[in-house]
């Protein structure tokens, strides 16, 4: 959790123009998720579709475009979500 919180703090230091690029680089370097090689990109999130774990869905559900989530903990680890669409 400490590493995820540190990464989130760093991501929050970037402006809106830099954030998507920096998020992708950080995901490629620091993520253990299979999406890391794609810069952290996942398939489109649709609330209520139950495609993702409940903690992930809860963290992503109310994000505005360009907004970062708090750190979400699931059984597969810690996640930081950036809404891009």
C-alpha positions as CSV (number, residue, x, y, z in Angstrom):
1,X,0.0,0.0,0.0
2,X,2.9,2.4,0.8
3,X,4.3,2.1,-2.7
4,X,0.9,2.7,-4.3
5,X,0.3,5.8,-2.1
6,X,3.7,7.1,-3.1
7,X,3.0,6.5,-6.8
8,X,-0.4,8.2,-6.4
9,X,1.2,11.3,-4.8
10,X,3.7,11.5,-7.7
11,X,0.9,11.2,-10.3
12,X,-1.1,14.0,-8.6
13,X,1.9,16.3,-9.0
14,X,1.5,16.3,-12.8
15,X,-0.8,18.7,-14.7
16,X,-3.7,17.5,-16.8
17,X,-1.7,17.6,-20.0
18,X,1.2,15.5,-18.6
19,X,-0.8,13.1,-16.5
20,X,-1.9,10.5,-19.2
21,X,1.7,10.1,-20.5
22,X,3.2,10.0,-17.0
23,X,0.5,7.5,-15.9
24,X,1.4,5.2,-18.8
25,X,5.1,5.4,-18.2
26,X,4.6,4.7,-14.5
27,X,2.3,1.8,-15.2
28,X,4.9,0.3,-17.6
29,X,7.6,0.6,-15.0
30,X,5.9,0.0,-11.7
31,X,2.8,-2.2,-12.3
32,X,2.7,-6.0,-11.9
33,X,-0.6,-6.1,-13.8
34,X,-0.8,-7.6,-17.3
35,X,-1.9,-4.2,-18.5
36,X,1.5,-2.7,-17.7
37,X,2.9,-3.3,-21.2
38,X,0.0,-1.3,-22.5
39,X,0.6,1.6,-20.2
40,X,-2.0,0.5,-17.8
41,X,-4.8,0.6,-20.3
42,X,-7.8,-1.7,-19.6
43,X,-10.9,-2.3,-21.6
44,X,-13.7,0.2,-21.2
45,X,-15.3,0.4,-17.8
46,X,-19.0,0.4,-17.6
47,X,-20.5,0.8,-14.1
48,X,-22.6,-2.1,-13.0
49,X,-21.3,-4.5,-15.6
50,X,-19.5,-6.4,-12.9
51,X,-16.5,-7.0,-15.2
52,X,-14.0,-5.8,-12.5
53,X,-13.7,-6.6,-8.8
54,X,-16.1,-4.6,-6.5
55,X,-13.4,-2.5,-4.9
56,X,-12.1,-1.5,-8.4
57,X,-15.6,-0.7,-9.6
58,X,-16.3,1.4,-6.5
59,X,-13.1,3.4,-7.0
60,X,-13.8,4.0,-10.7
61,X,-17.5,4.6,-10.7
62,X,-17.6,8.3,-9.9
63,X,-14.4,9.5,-11.5
64,X,-14.6,12.4,-13.9
65,X,-12.6,12.3,-17.1
66,X,-8.9,13.0,-16.3
67,X,-9.4,12.2,-12.6
68,X,-7.3,9.8,-10.5
69,X,-8.9,7.4,-8.0
70,X,-7.7,6.8,-4.5
71,X,-5.7,3.6,-4.2
72,X,-8.1,0.6,-4.5
73,X,-7.2,-2.7,-2.9
74,X,-8.4,-5.9,-4.5
75,X,-7.4,-9.5,-4.1
76,X,-5.0,-9.1,-7.0
77,X,-3.2,-6.0,-5.4
78,X,-3.4,-2.3,-5.3
79,X,-4.7,-0.2,-8.2
80,X,-4.7,3.5,-9.2
81,X,-7.2,4.3,-11.9
82,X,-7.1,7.2,-14.3
83,X,-10.3,7.8,-16.2
84,X,-9.6,8.7,-19.8
85,X,-13.0,8.6,-21.4
